[in-house]
């Protein structure tokens, strides 16, 4: 069962609000003219039912609008954060 919803991989940077986390997605590409490798990051507000913590690596998937700025949902946790002890 395949669908056309976009999926991105990023790192949770903030999880203070209820059922919402902020995920930072990094993207690298080569500049068309100067051929320098560019790194651009973007933050997404993501609906979270799985209870992720800052530092977790997650896969997010496009969804219907949940609130004014939330259009993504955490699909799965790829790697848990290293606990700082």
Rosetta silent file (secondary structure, phi, psi, omega in degrees, C-alpha in Angstrom):
SEQUENCE: XXXXXXXXXXXXXXXXXXXXXXXXXXXXXXXXXXXXXXXXXXXXXXXXXXXXXXXXXXXXXXXXXXXXXXXXXXXXXXXXXXXXX
SCORE:     score description
SCORE:     0.000 S_00000001
   1 L     0.000   98.108 -176.753    0.000    0.000    0.000 S_00000001
   2 L  -104.144  144.569  174.676    1.978    2.968   -1.291 S_00000001
   3 L  -132.668  172.838 -172.774    0.977    6.605   -1.125 S_00000001
   4 L  -101.397   13.187  179.827    2.392    9.866   -2.437 S_00000001
   5 L   -69.812  138.369  179.890    2.802   11.705    0.877 S_00000001
   6 L   -69.866  146.087  176.454    6.229   13.265    1.338 S_00000001
   7 E  -128.938  134.002  179.202    8.490   11.846    4.027 S_00000001
   8 E  -127.778  155.581  177.666   11.439   13.664    5.587 S_00000001
   9 E  -115.829  132.375 -179.263   14.042   12.662    8.162 S_00000001
  10 E  -155.056 -173.931 -177.485   15.123   15.062   10.876 S_00000001
  11 E  -117.995  135.036  178.592   16.077   15.605   14.495 S_00000001
  12 E   -71.912  126.429  179.941   13.725   16.686   17.292 S_00000001
  13 E  -111.646  -16.535 -177.348   14.960   19.995   18.732 S_00000001
  14 E  -154.616  136.724  179.630   12.055   20.968   20.997 S_00000001
  15 L  -145.181   43.877 -175.931    9.243   19.071   22.699 S_00000001
  16 L   -84.740  -27.732 -177.819    7.797   21.407   25.311 S_00000001
  17 L   -87.974  160.677 -176.342    4.244   21.672   24.001 S_00000001
  18 L   -76.243  127.173  178.960    1.642   18.938   24.289 S_00000001
  19 L    60.011   18.582  178.356    1.504   16.533   21.293 S_00000001
  20 E  -136.328  134.589  172.920    3.767   18.844   19.261 S_00000001
  21 E  -127.850  157.402  173.962    7.492   18.702   18.577 S_00000001
  22 E  -102.744  124.996 -177.922    9.778   20.861   16.475 S_00000001
  23 E  -114.825  129.377  178.190   11.815   18.851   13.964 S_00000001
  24 E   -99.271  121.941 -178.932   14.862   20.289   12.192 S_00000001
  25 E  -110.423  120.715  178.027   15.406   18.844    8.713 S_00000001
  26 E   -94.922  143.223 -178.636   18.815   19.375    7.092 S_00000001
  27 E  -136.618  130.210  177.707   19.197   19.377    3.320 S_00000001
  28 E  -115.231  143.852  177.972   22.436   19.454    1.354 S_00000001
  29 E  -156.425  161.255  178.529   22.824   20.349   -2.301 S_00000001
  30 E   -94.337  130.839 -179.540   25.454   21.628   -4.675 S_00000001
  31 L   -62.035  132.566 -173.706   25.164   25.278   -5.720 S_00000001
  32 L   -61.507  -34.963 -176.611   24.270   25.422   -9.429 S_00000001
  33 L   -95.976  -47.884 -171.821   26.839   28.080  -10.358 S_00000001
  34 L   -94.493   -6.842  176.171   29.638   27.896   -7.792 S_00000001
  35 L    61.214   16.690  175.835   29.461   24.121   -7.114 S_00000001
  36 L   -80.196  142.836  177.417   29.888   24.669   -3.376 S_00000001
  37 E   -77.800  119.548 -177.499   28.093   22.170   -1.155 S_00000001
  38 E  -103.631  143.053  175.536   25.355   24.117    0.631 S_00000001
  39 E  -121.293  121.636 -179.374   23.601   23.018    3.825 S_00000001
  40 E  -123.222  137.485  177.401   20.147   24.445    4.525 S_00000001
  41 E  -123.470  152.470 -179.545   17.945   23.523    7.468 S_00000001
  42 E  -140.399  142.902 -179.981   14.267   24.103    8.088 S_00000001
  43 E  -103.792  137.849  178.656   12.126   23.604   11.180 S_00000001
  44 E  -121.777  140.869  168.970    8.708   21.972   11.055 S_00000001
  45 E   -85.199  127.510 -170.457    6.001   21.804   13.710 S_00000001
  46 E  -129.242  135.461  175.782    5.054   18.130   13.886 S_00000001
  47 E   -74.306  132.171 -173.186    2.196   16.281   15.595 S_00000001
  48 L  -130.994  110.839  174.809    3.644   13.667   17.958 S_00000001
  49 L  -100.438   -7.890 -174.342    1.681   10.778   19.467 S_00000001
  50 L   -90.978  -11.189  178.886    4.801    8.668   20.120 S_00000001
  51 L    74.250   52.110 -179.685    6.316   10.824   22.891 S_00000001
  52 L   -78.970  161.268 -179.520    9.667   11.721   21.329 S_00000001
  53 L  -120.844  158.699  177.175   12.385   13.645   23.152 S_00000001
  54 L   -57.426  135.399 -178.158   14.906   16.260   21.954 S_00000001
  55 L   101.747  -16.871  179.141   17.755   14.576   20.116 S_00000001
  56 L   -68.487  142.887  174.146   15.646   11.738   18.686 S_00000001
  57 E   -95.846  124.095 -173.399   16.021   11.041   14.957 S_00000001
  58 E  -131.322  159.008  171.069   12.540   10.720   13.426 S_00000001
  59 E  -107.614  128.453  179.499   10.778   10.252   10.092 S_00000001
  60 E  -113.069  152.735 -176.494    7.909   12.674    9.509 S_00000001
  61 E  -131.816  144.647  178.399    5.120   12.357    6.954 S_00000001
  62 E   -61.828  146.280  178.007    2.821   14.913    5.353 S_00000001
  63 L  -147.516 -178.150  175.086   -0.761   15.008    6.673 S_00000001
  64 L   -67.304  160.099  177.474   -3.917   17.051    6.625 S_00000001
  65 L   -62.364  124.800 -179.966   -3.726   20.437    8.422 S_00000001
  66 L   -97.615  -36.934  174.112   -3.896   19.802   12.172 S_00000001
  67 L  -149.621 -165.905 -175.160   -3.513   23.421   13.261 S_00000001
  68 L   -58.652  -40.900 -176.852   -2.353   26.715   11.806 S_00000001
  69 L  -117.429   -2.522 -178.518    1.263   25.581   11.338 S_00000001
  70 E   -95.641  115.975  176.746    1.134   21.793   11.851 S_00000001
  71 E  -132.778   13.264 -177.554    0.977   19.779    8.626 S_00000001
  72 E  -130.992  154.473  179.510    3.306   16.891    9.524 S_00000001
  73 E  -132.830  141.366  175.377    3.060   13.822   11.791 S_00000001
  74 E   -69.085  121.195 -179.627    5.823   11.715   13.367 S_00000001
  75 E   -88.479  -46.405  177.890    5.728    8.389   11.518 S_00000001
  76 E  -159.309  155.767  175.571    8.457    6.537   13.389 S_00000001
  77 E   -92.551  118.828 -178.491   11.450    7.034   15.666 S_00000001
  78 E   -83.405  -37.987 -179.654   14.588    5.972   13.819 S_00000001
  79 E  -152.189  129.237  178.140   17.051    6.449   16.675 S_00000001
  80 L   -74.817  153.678  179.951   16.545    7.415   20.301 S_00000001
  81 L   -70.743  148.997  174.777   18.642   10.246   21.768 S_00000001
  82 L   -72.804  126.318 -179.244   21.726    9.424   23.800 S_00000001
  83 L   -75.856  130.767 -178.153   20.845   10.072   27.440 S_00000001
  84 L   -85.343  103.484  179.929   23.199   12.606   29.031 S_00000001
  85 L  -118.723    0.000    0.000   24.379   11.042   32.288 S_00000001
